[in-house]
Amino acid sequence: MCSSDLFSDQTLVKDSQDGSVYLQRLSNRGTTARYSGPLKAFQASHPVTLAPESLAKALAGLQVGILPADQTGRSAGIKPTPLLTPREIAFLAPAIAGALQQATSDQRVKFQVGPDTDRTEGTLYVDGTALRIALGRYHGSAQIGRAHV
């Protein structure tokens, strides 16, 4: 699928000084979809009810570890750090829980926290019993390197 084949429209769920949470509708369209035969469309297990407390625990467990290599290619190893601060988790957990209750099977949740110059953002959706999380930006950097999320 070409990146131009993925279109989204967003619906704001929660916006505050701490961040924003959106529902993002995804659909397959365009030349690739038209000529390459049937595509497996994005399908999430939504709507779903997750307790904000459980979601907060899951978010608190997310860590990012950037693993730079030395000149020989061996990892220098940096201790993983929490992806989100307690304040960000306190904002995101109830907002994401509410978004997941509203979401349909062709939507994912997009989140962003922090000021423009130091923003962390990503998307998530529920797939069966799994919570799938993708990190798009970590503290303002679109190139986050290797991330363990």
LOGUPA-946355 format. One record per residue: residue number from 1; residue in three letters; z, y, x of N, C-alpha, C in turn. Coordinates in nm, 4 decimals. Example, Ala and Ser with C-alpha at 12.3 -4.5 7.8 and 13.67 -1.06 7.14 Angstrom:
BEGIN
 gugu tidren     n_up  n_north   n_east    ca_up ca_north  ca_east     c_up  c_north   c_east
    1    ALA   0.7800  -0.5690   1.3190   0.7800  -0.4500   1.2300   0.7800  -0.3300   1.3200
    2    SER   0.7080  -0.2250   1.2850   0.7140  -0.1060   1.3670   0.7870   0.0030   1.2900
This chain:
BEGIN
 gugu tidren     n_up  n_north   n_east    ca_up ca_north  ca_east     c_up  c_north   c_east
    1    MET   0.0000  -0.1176   0.0842   0.0000   0.0000   0.0000   0.0000   0.1232   0.0882
    2    CYS  -0.0884   0.2160   0.0658  -0.0924   0.3411   0.1393   0.0207   0.4309   0.0918
    3    SER   0.0682   0.5159   0.1834   0.1782   0.6030   0.1435   0.1371   0.6993   0.0335
    4    SER   0.0092   0.7313   0.0257  -0.0364   0.8198  -0.0815  -0.0380   0.7508  -0.2171
    5    ASP  -0.0208   0.6175  -0.2173  -0.0201   0.5430  -0.3427   0.1166   0.5444  -0.4100
    6    LEU   0.2165   0.5897  -0.3407   0.3516   0.5893  -0.3952   0.3850   0.7303  -0.4424
    7    PHE   0.3950   0.7479  -0.5726   0.4272   0.8772  -0.6293   0.5651   0.8695  -0.6902
    8    SER   0.6350   0.9798  -0.6868   0.7671   0.9798  -0.7481   0.7868   1.1094  -0.8243
    9    ASP   0.8676   1.0998  -0.9267   0.9165   1.2206  -0.9894   1.0673   1.2066  -0.9925
   10    GLN   1.1333   1.3180  -0.9777   1.2783   1.3183  -0.9629   1.3451   1.3850  -1.0814
   11    THR   1.4621   1.3311  -1.1167   1.5470   1.3902  -1.2183   1.6828   1.4146  -1.1554
   12    LEU   1.7261   1.5377  -1.1564   1.8554   1.5722  -1.0991   1.9671   1.5127  -1.1836
   13    VAL   2.0599   1.4414  -1.1195   2.1748   1.3820  -1.1872   2.2993   1.4647  -1.1598
   14    LYS   2.3190   1.5057  -1.0341   2.4389   1.5812  -0.9960   2.4033   1.6710  -0.8793
   15    ASP   2.4463   1.7965  -0.8870   2.4214   1.8925  -0.7806   2.5478   1.9740  -0.7607
   16    SER   2.5916   1.9883  -0.6385   2.7089   2.0700  -0.6074   2.6959   2.1198  -0.4649
   17    GLN   2.7954   2.1934  -0.4200   2.7940   2.2408  -0.2820   2.8042   2.1253  -0.1825
   18    ASP   2.8514   2.0085  -0.2295   2.8646   1.8923  -0.1420   2.7354   1.8139  -0.1264
   19    GLY   2.6427   1.8258  -0.2220   2.5184   1.7514  -0.2127   2.4489   1.7374  -0.3458
   20    SER   2.3522   1.6464  -0.3487   2.2729   1.6232  -0.4693   2.2446   1.4744  -0.4849
   21    VAL   2.2330   1.4323  -0.6107   2.1945   1.2954  -0.6439   2.0849   1.3043  -0.7490
   22    TYR   1.9769   1.2289  -0.7270   1.8612   1.2298  -0.8147   1.8267   1.0874  -0.8557
   23    LEU   1.7589   1.0748  -0.9674   1.6884   0.9521  -1.0009   1.5428   0.9763  -0.9647
   24    GLN   1.4832   0.8820  -0.8964   1.3469   0.8962  -0.8476   1.2633   0.7821  -0.9050
   25    ARG   1.1655   0.8163  -0.9881   1.0780   0.7153  -1.0488   0.9660   0.6831  -0.9506
   26    LEU   0.9421   0.5543  -0.9286   0.8383   0.5098  -0.8368   0.7320   0.4339  -0.9138
   27    SER   0.6078   0.4544  -0.8763   0.4996   0.3796  -0.9390   0.3877   0.3615  -0.8383
   28    ASN   0.3129   0.2562  -0.8534   0.1978   0.2277  -0.7669   0.0717   0.2794  -0.8347
   29    ARG  -0.0002   0.3648  -0.7640  -0.1239   0.4207  -0.8192  -0.2239   0.4395  -0.7057
   30    GLY  -0.3455   0.4750  -0.7412  -0.4428   0.5168  -0.6415  -0.5413   0.4088  -0.6032
   31    THR  -0.6196   0.4376  -0.5021  -0.7298   0.3533  -0.4598  -0.6828   0.2147  -0.4177
   32    THR  -0.5781   0.2074  -0.3382  -0.5323   0.0770  -0.2906  -0.4927  -0.0114  -0.4073
   33    ALA  -0.4191   0.0423  -0.5005  -0.3763  -0.0357  -0.6170  -0.4972  -0.0778  -0.7010
   34    ARG  -0.5969   0.0099  -0.7108  -0.7134  -0.0172  -0.7942  -0.8019  -0.1272  -0.7360
   35    TYR  -0.8180  -0.1325  -0.6026  -0.9154  -0.2229  -0.5429  -0.8568  -0.3432  -0.4697
   36    SER  -0.7298  -0.3461  -0.4475  -0.6740  -0.4570  -0.3701  -0.6145  -0.5663  -0.4567
   37    GLY  -0.6272  -0.5565  -0.5852  -0.5698  -0.6580  -0.6722  -0.4275  -0.6221  -0.7095
   38    PRO  -0.3602  -0.7143  -0.7787  -0.2257  -0.6833  -0.8264  -0.1278  -0.6610  -0.7112
   39    LEU  -0.0494  -0.5595  -0.7237   0.0554  -0.5298  -0.6267   0.1897  -0.5626  -0.6875
   40    LYS   0.2811  -0.6037  -0.6035   0.4170  -0.6244  -0.6511   0.4790  -0.4861  -0.6668
   41    ALA   0.5001  -0.4462  -0.7876   0.5563  -0.3143  -0.8145   0.7048  -0.3143  -0.7832
   42    PHE   0.7551  -0.1972  -0.7531   0.8983  -0.1800  -0.7314   0.9726  -0.2202  -0.8581
   43    GLN   1.0711  -0.3063  -0.8456   1.1525  -0.3488  -0.9596   1.2985  -0.3524  -0.9164
   44    ALA   1.3802  -0.2735  -0.9788   1.5233  -0.2732  -0.9518   1.5965  -0.3356  -1.0702
   45    SER   1.7190  -0.3756  -1.0486   1.8007  -0.4368  -1.1543   1.8824  -0.3295  -1.2261
   46    HIS   1.8130  -0.2311  -1.2800   1.8785  -0.1181  -1.3457   1.8493  -0.1213  -1.4948
   47    PRO   1.9334  -0.0640  -1.5755   2.0591   0.0030  -1.5414   2.1662  -0.0990  -1.5036
   48    VAL   2.2624  -0.0517  -1.4250   2.3712  -0.1379  -1.3802   2.4993  -0.0546  -1.3758
   49    THR   2.6104  -0.1205  -1.4047   2.7394  -0.0529  -1.4003   2.8149  -0.0973  -1.2763
   50    LEU   2.8449  -0.0027  -1.1902   2.9286  -0.0257  -1.0729   3.0459   0.0706  -1.0808
   51    ALA   3.1653   0.0212  -1.0587   3.2833   0.1076  -1.0597   3.2745   0.2045  -0.9418
   52    PRO   3.3006   0.3337  -0.9654   3.2970   0.4302  -0.8556   3.3873   0.3899  -0.7382
   53    GLU   3.5003   0.3244  -0.7682   3.5917   0.2821  -0.6619   3.5265   0.1756  -0.5735
   54    SER   3.4551   0.0814  -0.6353   3.3857  -0.0224  -0.5582   3.2726   0.0377  -0.4766
   55    LEU   3.2007   0.1309  -0.5362   3.0923   0.1982  -0.4658   3.1474   0.2793  -0.3489
   56    ALA   3.2621   0.3439  -0.3682   3.3248   0.4212  -0.2604   3.3597   0.3301  -0.1426
   57    LYS   3.4107   0.2110  -0.1708   3.4430   0.1158  -0.0632   3.3173   0.0740   0.0117
   58    ALA   3.2093   0.0488  -0.0629   3.0832   0.0103   0.0011   3.0295   0.1243   0.0882
   59    LEU   3.0326   0.2468   0.0367   2.9846   0.3622   0.1131   3.0701   0.3870   0.2365
   60    ALA   3.2016   0.3670   0.2236   3.2920   0.3874   0.3370   3.2664   0.2861   0.4480
   61    GLY   3.2116   0.1710   0.4133   3.1835   0.0682   0.5129   3.0521   0.0862   0.5867
   62    LEU   2.9698   0.1814   0.5446   2.8411   0.2041   0.6111   2.8626   0.2755   0.7436
   63    GLN   2.8010   0.2233   0.8478   2.8126   0.2832   0.9801   2.6750   0.2975   1.0430
   64    VAL   2.6645   0.3956   1.1320   2.5424   0.4177   1.2079   2.5783   0.4016   1.3545
   65    GLY   2.4998   0.3260   1.4249   2.5183   0.3102   1.5686   2.3859   0.3275   1.6390
   66    ILE   2.3733   0.4327   1.7148   2.2500   0.4568   1.7895   2.2653   0.3857   1.9231
   67    LEU   2.1679   0.3034   1.9555   2.1765   0.2203   2.0748   2.0755   0.2642   2.1800
   68    PRO   2.1103   0.3645   2.2618   2.0166   0.4065   2.3662   2.0081   0.2996   2.4758
   69    ALA   1.8943   0.2919   2.5419   1.8750   0.1957   2.6506   1.8767   0.2687   2.7845
   70    ASP   1.9226   0.1993   2.8877   1.9168   0.2583   3.0211   1.7769   0.2351   3.0792
   71    GLN   1.7567   0.2666   3.2079   1.6236   0.2550   3.2680   1.5737   0.1111   3.2743
   72    THR   1.6619   0.0135   3.2705   1.6196  -0.1262   3.2763   1.5909  -0.1829   3.1379
   73    GLY   1.6166  -0.1029   3.0336   1.5930  -0.1480   2.8978   1.7141  -0.2121   2.8339
   74    ARG   1.8241  -0.2214   2.9067   1.9468  -0.2780   2.8495   2.0170  -0.1731   2.7650
   75    SER   2.0743  -0.2181   2.6577   2.1450  -0.1282   2.5679   2.2704  -0.0743   2.6350
   76    ALA   2.2901   0.0564   2.6238   2.4112   0.1186   2.6767   2.5258   0.1037   2.5762
   77    GLY   2.4931   0.0719   2.4516   2.5931   0.0442   2.3490   2.6853   0.1589   2.3157
   78    ILE   2.6706   0.2141   2.1991   2.7581   0.3203   2.1506   2.8329   0.2659   2.0300
   79    LYS   2.9583   0.2967   2.0212   3.0400   0.2498   1.9086   2.9847   0.3063   1.7777
   80    PRO   2.9652   0.2206   1.6773   2.9170   0.2686   1.5473   3.0132   0.3711   1.4864
   81    THR   2.9562   0.4666   1.4157   3.0358   0.5706   1.3505   3.0088   0.5687   1.2003
   82    PRO   3.1053   0.6125   1.1197   3.0845   0.6143   0.9744   2.9642   0.7006   0.9380
   83    LEU   2.8862   0.6529   0.8438   2.7693   0.7265   0.7968   2.8110   0.8506   0.7192
   84    LEU   2.9163   0.8381   0.6379   2.9579   0.9457   0.5485   3.1045   0.9823   0.5708
   85    THR   3.1365   1.1086   0.5468   3.2754   1.1540   0.5564   3.3485   1.1189   0.4269
   86    PRO   3.4815   1.1179   0.4283   3.5557   1.0935   0.3039   3.5191   1.1926   0.1927
   87    ARG   3.4960   1.3181   0.2266   3.4559   1.4176   0.1258   3.3200   1.3835   0.0650
   88    GLU   3.2243   1.3414   0.1499   3.0921   1.3036   0.1004   3.1003   1.1802   0.0100
   89    ILE   3.1837   1.0846   0.0479   3.2021   0.9642  -0.0334   3.2642   1.0000  -0.1680
   90    ALA   3.3635   1.0905  -0.1672   3.4284   1.1328  -0.2923   3.3283   1.1980  -0.3864
   91    PHE   3.2295   1.2689  -0.3340   3.1245   1.3289  -0.4165   3.0238   1.2225  -0.4619
   92    LEU   2.9772   1.1409  -0.3666   2.8678   1.0480  -0.3957   2.9049   0.9311  -0.4862
   93    ALA   3.0212   0.8711  -0.4680   3.0543   0.7484  -0.5419   3.0427   0.7656  -0.6934
   94    PRO   3.1087   0.8635  -0.7555   3.0933   0.8763  -0.9007   2.9530   0.9223  -0.9422
   95    ALA   2.8892   1.0053  -0.8605   2.7551   1.0536  -0.8946   2.6535   0.9396  -0.8894
   96    ILE   2.6610   0.8563  -0.7870   2.5692   0.7430  -0.7753   2.5974   0.6405  -0.8841
   97    ALA   2.7254   0.6152  -0.9128   2.7605   0.5207  -1.0199   2.7011   0.5665  -1.1526
   98    GLY   2.7102   0.6963  -1.1815   2.6517   0.7505  -1.3041   2.5005   0.7391  -1.3044
   99    ALA   2.4379   0.7640  -1.1898   2.2923   0.7543  -1.1803   2.2453   0.6107  -1.2017
  100    LEU   2.3179   0.5139  -1.1467   2.2792   0.3737  -1.1626   2.2898   0.3281  -1.3079
  101    GLN   2.3825   0.3870  -1.3833   2.3940   0.3532  -1.5258   2.2773   0.4085  -1.6063
  102    GLN   2.2186   0.5195  -1.5603   2.1063   0.5825  -1.6289   1.9709   0.5284  -1.5832
  103    ALA   1.9664   0.4702  -1.4641   1.8402   0.4318  -1.4012   1.7695   0.3204  -1.4773
  104    THR   1.6376   0.3225  -1.4696   1.5554   0.2154  -1.5241   1.5036   0.1307  -1.4072
  105    SER   1.4356   0.0228  -1.4383   1.3921  -0.0707  -1.3341   1.2874  -0.0130  -1.2390
  106    ASP   1.2270   0.0996  -1.2730   1.1294   0.1612  -1.1830   1.1846   0.2876  -1.1159
  107    GLN   1.3170   0.2986  -1.1108   1.3803   0.4142  -1.0471   1.4762   0.3696  -0.9378
  108    ARG   1.4906   0.4567  -0.8380   1.5935   0.4402  -0.7371   1.6751   0.5688  -0.7344
  109    VAL   1.7890   0.5639  -0.6669   1.8758   0.6800  -0.6559   1.8520   0.7434  -0.5195
  110    LYS   1.8292   0.8736  -0.5187   1.8147   0.9492  -0.3946   1.9396   1.0352  -0.3798
  111    PHE   1.9955   1.0407  -0.2593   2.1130   1.1235  -0.2359   2.0938   1.2074  -0.1108
  112    GLN   2.1623   1.3206  -0.1103   2.1649   1.4047   0.0093   2.2985   1.4777   0.0121
  113    VAL   2.3546   1.4851   0.1301   2.4806   1.5552   0.1509   2.4700   1.6391   0.2773
  114    GLY   2.5473   1.7456   0.2807   2.5496   1.8327   0.3974   2.4529   1.9480   0.3838
  115    PRO   2.4735   2.0500   0.4668   2.3836   2.1669   0.4649   2.2458   2.1303   0.5198
  116    ASP   2.1466   2.2148   0.4920   2.0082   2.1870   0.5333   1.9954   2.1510   0.6807
  117    THR   2.0695   2.2174   0.7673   2.0568   2.1950   0.9116   2.1292   2.0693   0.9591
  118    ASP   2.2138   2.0118   0.8752   2.2934   1.8948   0.9146   2.2957   1.7915   0.8015
  119    ARG   2.1842   1.7765   0.7345   2.1754   1.6937   0.6133   2.1652   1.5453   0.6457
  120    THR   2.2328   1.4650   0.5632   2.2167   1.3204   0.5627   2.1598   1.2835   0.4264
  121    GLU   2.0534   1.2037   0.4253   1.9924   1.1670   0.2976   1.9382   1.0246   0.3029
  122    GLY   1.9282   0.9681   0.1843   1.8770   0.8326   0.1744   1.8503   0.7958   0.0301
  123    THR   1.8150   0.6705   0.0100   1.7889   0.6186  -0.1240   1.8596   0.4843  -0.1367
  124    LEU   1.8838   0.4449  -0.2614   1.9430   0.3136  -0.2866   1.9034   0.2635  -0.4231
  125    TYR   1.9112   0.1333  -0.4385   1.8872   0.0688  -0.5667   1.9548  -0.0671  -0.5645
  126    VAL   1.9728  -0.1248  -0.6818   2.0327  -0.2568  -0.6944   1.9196  -0.3570  -0.7153
  127    ASP   1.9231  -0.4635  -0.6362   1.8243  -0.5709  -0.6431   1.9016  -0.7006  -0.6637
  128    GLY   1.9130  -0.7435  -0.7889   1.9952  -0.8605  -0.8202   2.1415  -0.8293  -0.7937
  129    THR   2.2004  -0.8983  -0.6972   2.3399  -0.8720  -0.6616   2.3529  -0.7896  -0.5344
  130    ALA   2.2396  -0.7447  -0.4787   2.2405  -0.6679  -0.3541   2.2215  -0.5188  -0.3811
  131    LEU   2.2922  -0.4381  -0.3062   2.2743  -0.2932  -0.3072   2.1890  -0.2602  -0.1858
  132    ARG   2.0650  -0.2164  -0.2080   1.9699  -0.1864  -0.1000   1.9756  -0.0379  -0.0680
  133    ILE   2.0040  -0.0061   0.0570   2.0198   0.1327   0.0999   1.9232   0.1608   0.2144
  134    ALA   1.8523   0.2726   0.2036   1.7625   0.3171   0.3101   1.8046   0.4568   0.3521
  135    LEU   1.8186   0.4781   0.4798   1.8589   0.6070   0.5339   1.7350   0.6799   0.5830
  136    GLY   1.7122   0.8003   0.5320   1.5953   0.8776   0.5701   1.6241   0.9863   0.6712
  137    ARG   1.7463   1.0335   0.6726   1.7843   1.1429   0.7625   1.9338   1.1321   0.7883
  138    TYR   1.9724   1.1470   0.9138   2.1136   1.1423   0.9501   2.1480   1.2687   1.0272
  139    HIS   2.2329   1.3493   0.9709   2.2748   1.4776   1.0289   2.1565   1.5608   1.0746
  140    GLY   2.0590   1.5763   0.9864   1.9479   1.6665   1.0108   1.8327   1.6063   1.0872
  141    SER   1.8485   1.4885   1.1461   1.7433   1.4294   1.2269   1.6606   1.3319   1.1434
  142    ALA   1.5303   1.3592   1.1339   1.4420   1.2673   1.0614   1.4161   1.1422   1.1446
  143    GLN   1.4423   1.1488   1.2743   1.4236   1.0340   1.3613   1.5611   0.9838   1.4013
  144    ILE   1.6104   0.8871   1.3270   1.7465   0.8406   1.3478   1.7541   0.7242   1.4459
  145    GLY   1.6422   0.6768   1.4931   1.6433   0.5645   1.5859   1.6871   0.4371   1.5164
  146    ARG   1.7513   0.3511   1.5882   1.8016   0.2274   1.5292   1.9293   0.2561   1.4547
  147    ALA   1.9317   0.2173   1.3333   2.0510   0.2382   1.2521   2.0947   0.1062   1.1907
  148    HIS   2.2232   0.0802   1.1951   2.2795  -0.0374   1.1299   2.3468   0.0112   1.0038
  149    VAL   2.2816  -0.0088   0.8908   2.3348   0.0398   0.7646   2.3569  -0.0777   0.6729
